[in-house]
Amino acid sequence: MGVGIQGWGVMGGGVHIAMMTEDLRVFVYGTLKPGAANFDRYCGKQVLTSHRAYIYGDLYDLPSCGYPAAIHGSHKVHGFVLAFRDDRILQALDELEDYDPQRQPVENDYNRELVTTYTLNGNSGCCAWVYFMSAERIHRCGGILLPDGWWMVDGGW
């Protein structure tokens, strides 16, 4: 926990890499955002820091599911970068997002990837894990594009 290999995932073009950092970072844009439904249960007591940020992608609301999904794209997807000291958080988040690195990507609800985050003033921030859903799965779930890149529930973040 702490410094060392934090986990395996897919980056961009399908290359498997290991991330080495002092703290593990996860970009969240839905129910894991501070104040949202799953934040306290999965992240609350383990988060070292959080700050607003964005990534590039396309964000969809999945109204029948009650949560959003992002895919690779060219719009800003707004959310938060959460920093954790203990890399075991990924096991809990993988379970929540129905991601298993041993399965084929099409068998997962979401797939975890490393992305570059950006600060609100547009500067490159840090690398963080994010969960993307496939465009096909979003379509099957009746996804509605959120062009402003914000997913909000009950007037909150």
Protein Blocks (a to p, Z undefined) as FASTA:
>chain_A
ZZddfbdcdehjlpacddddfbdcdddfblmpghiaklmmmmmmmpmbdcdddddddddd
dfknopacddddfbdcdddddddfblklmmmmmmmnopafkbcfklpmbdcdddddddfk
opacbdcddddddfklmmmnopacdfkopaceehiZZ
